Amino acid sequence: MDDFSQNGAELQEALIHLRRLNRIFGASGPALYGVKQLWDDAGRPNHLTLLDVGSGSGDINQSILQWAHKLGVKMKVILADVTEEARIESERLFRNDSRVTFVKCNVFDLPACHADIVTASQFAHHFPSEKLPQLTKRMLEISRYGIVINDIHRHWLPWTAVWVFTRLISNNRYIRHDGPLSVAKGFRRIDFRKLAGQLGISTMKISWRPLFRYAVIIPKQQEGATDVQGS
């Protein structure tokens, strides 16, 4: 799914099948966990704008929207992705929800302070390690309150589980190839600690979440000494 030269019906089908995998593996949990924390830190505002970069069809945001509705928070979600297939699938998925809009663009083209919270769910692992600081810094620039990186723990157990489930639920080449590869390109806690040091981030919370995922929460801050928290 990193190769945009072969877009079309197969990629669109992959986005549909990916939603099934996301439900099976609880992919929305870490994003919601992080958004709740940043919302708390911001004083629990009544209005909240969330920007999801590399969103795909944006299905991970459904649980966040449900949470906001339950609490009476007026939320707007902006989905940002570079592919036409993501636009088609997101507009189909959220066709009856006026709170969600889609923009076809690259994360590096978005303006500063474009949203309260910026999330990247299963997106950061698509970047080589040397580009991760650049992505994180850009996400922080785009946000007003902070960012949440929701990504996969690199470990043999989730790799095996994903390999099995992708073959049970899909014949799609993208899903069968990219599912296990995403786990292999995932993260360990030390990767995020290194990221904090590279950017001089004074507060970063790294939380291991079910099922084999990390929620990395970085509030908007002034530059300072690195003080990384883990849980």
URTAUR-V507279 format. One record per backbone hydrogen bond with DSSP energy under -1.0 kcal/mol. NH is the residue of the N-H (numbers start at 0). CO is the residue of the C=O. E is the energy in kcal/mol with one decimal. If there is no record, write none. Layout:
[[NH	CO	E] [NH	CO	E]]
This chain:
[[11	7	-2.3] [12	8	-2.5] [13	9	-1.9] [14	10	-1.8] [15	11	-1.4] [16	12	-2.4] [17	13	-2.4] [18	14	-1.2] [20	16	-1.8] [21	17	-2.6] [22	18	-1.8] [23	19	-2.3] [24	20	-2.5] [26	21	-2.5] [28	25	-1.1] [31	27	-2.3] [32	28	-2.5] [33	29	-2.2] [34	30	-2.5] [35	31	-2.5] [36	32	-1.5] [37	33	-2.2] [38	34	-2.5] [39	35	-2.4] [40	36	-2.5] [41	37	-1.7] [42	39	-1.8] [43	38	-2.6] [47	73	-2.4] [49	75	-3.0] [50	116	-2.6] [51	77	-2.8] [52	118	-2.6] [53	79	-1.3] [54	79	-2.0] [57	54	-1.9] [60	57	-1.9] [61	58	-1.8] [64	60	-2.4] [65	61	-2.1] [66	62	-2.1] [67	63	-2.4] [68	64	-2.4] [69	65	-2.1] [70	66	-1.6] [72	67	-2.6] [73	45	-3.1] [75	47	-2.5] [76	98	-2.6] [77	49	-3.2] [78	100	-3.1] [79	51	-2.6] [80	102	-1.6] [86	82	-1.4] [87	83	-2.5] [88	84	-2.5] [89	85	-2.6] [90	86	-2.5] [91	87	-1.6] [92	88	-2.5] [93	89	-2.5] [96	93	-2.0] [99	96	-1.5] [100	76	-2.3] [102	78	-3.1] [104	80	-1.1] [104	102	-1.0] [108	105	-2.1] [109	106	-1.1] [112	140	-2.7] [113	141	-1.5] [114	141	-1.8] [116	48	-2.2] [117	145	-1.8] [118	50	-2.9] [119	147	-2.2] [121	149	-3.6] [125	122	-1.8] [126	123	-1.9] [130	127	-2.1] [134	130	-2.1] [135	131	-2.7] [136	132	-2.6] [137	133	-2.0] [138	134	-2.4] [139	135	-2.2] [140	136	-1.9] [141	137	-2.0] [142	138	-1.4] [143	114	-1.1] [144	115	-3.5] [145	115	-1.2] [146	217	-2.6] [147	117	-2.2] [148	215	-2.6] [149	119	-2.6] [150	213	-1.9] [152	211	-2.4] [153	186	-2.7] [158	154	-1.7] [159	155	-2.3] [160	156	-2.3] [161	157	-2.9] [162	158	-2.4] [163	159	-2.2] [164	160	-2.7] [165	161	-2.6] [166	162	-1.1] [167	163	-1.2] [168	164	-2.3] [169	165	-1.3] [175	171	-2.6] [176	172	-2.2] [177	173	-3.4] [178	174	-2.1] [180	176	-1.4] [181	177	-2.5] [182	178	-1.3] [183	179	-2.1] [184	180	-1.7] [185	182	-1.5] [186	151	-3.0] [190	187	-1.6] [191	187	-1.0] [192	188	-2.1] [193	189	-2.1] [194	190	-1.8] [195	191	-2.4] [196	192	-1.9] [197	193	-2.3] [198	194	-2.0] [199	195	-1.1] [200	195	-2.0] [204	216	-2.4] [205	228	-2.2] [206	214	-2.4] [208	212	-3.4] [212	208	-2.5] [213	150	-3.1] [214	206	-2.9] [215	148	-2.6] [216	204	-2.6] [217	146	-2.5] [219	144	-2.8] [223	199	-1.3] [228	203	-3.1] [230	205	-2.1]]
